[in-house]
Amino acid sequence: MSEVDAQFRAAVRAGDLERALPLFVSTVVTDQDTGELADQFTRNLRRLPCESLLNTWAPEFSGFER
């Protein structure tokens, strides 16, 4: 498990999706010159229901008490 993955999972376990989402996005949008794309992706993810995010990217944490 990478350090970023460990940080992402720790943030999800803590119920801190505000911290978890940029960590996830950093694993998808990796080019340094795509900061605006990463920001836009993060903003769009924040619009989704929390449960949808967890079901999709971290199903092992879906349905836990936050």
VMD Tcl script that draws the C-alpha trace (Angstrom):
set ca {
  {0.00 0.00 0.00}
  {1.38 3.41 -0.95}
  {1.69 6.29 1.50}
  {-1.05 8.23 -0.33}
  {-3.34 5.19 -0.21}
  {-2.71 4.83 3.52}
  {-3.49 8.52 4.06}
  {-6.65 8.21 1.94}
  {-7.87 5.19 3.91}
  {-7.10 6.90 7.23}
  {-9.08 9.97 6.16}
  {-12.02 7.81 5.07}
  {-11.93 5.86 8.34}
  {-12.02 9.19 10.19}
  {-15.00 10.28 8.08}
  {-12.96 13.15 6.62}
  {-13.87 13.12 2.93}
  {-12.67 16.71 2.55}
  {-9.16 15.40 3.20}
  {-9.69 12.06 1.41}
  {-10.90 13.41 -1.94}
  {-7.77 15.38 -2.90}
  {-5.67 12.36 -1.94}
  {-7.73 10.15 -4.23}
  {-7.61 12.72 -7.05}
  {-3.82 12.92 -6.74}
  {-3.63 9.24 -7.69}
  {-5.74 9.79 -10.82}
  {-4.50 13.17 -12.06}
  {-0.75 12.84 -11.74}
  {0.67 15.36 -14.22}
  {2.00 18.47 -12.49}
  {0.59 20.72 -15.23}
  {-3.01 19.62 -14.65}
  {-3.74 21.40 -11.40}
  {-6.95 22.95 -12.70}
  {-8.18 19.55 -13.88}
  {-7.47 18.08 -10.44}
  {-9.29 20.97 -8.76}
  {-12.29 20.57 -11.05}
  {-12.39 16.80 -10.47}
  {-12.26 17.34 -6.70}
  {-15.05 19.93 -6.84}
  {-17.23 17.58 -8.88}
  {-16.61 14.69 -6.49}
  {-17.67 16.90 -3.57}
  {-21.05 17.34 -5.26}
  {-21.77 13.62 -5.08}
  {-23.49 12.08 -2.06}
  {-21.00 10.78 0.50}
  {-22.46 7.26 0.34}
  {-22.00 7.18 -3.44}
  {-18.34 8.05 -3.09}
  {-17.79 5.40 -0.46}
  {-19.66 2.73 -2.42}
  {-17.57 3.45 -5.50}
  {-14.06 4.05 -4.20}
  {-14.00 2.59 -0.71}
  {-16.79 0.01 -0.40}
  {-15.21 -1.45 2.73}
  {-16.07 1.83 4.49}
  {-19.56 2.21 3.02}
  {-22.35 2.31 5.56}
  {-20.16 2.89 8.58}
  {-21.17 5.46 11.18}
  {-19.53 8.84 10.43}
}
mol new
graphics top color blue
foreach p $ca { graphics top sphere $p radius 0.5 }
foreach p [lrange $ca 0 end-1] q [lrange $ca 1 end] { graphics top cylinder $p $q radius 0.2 }
display resetview
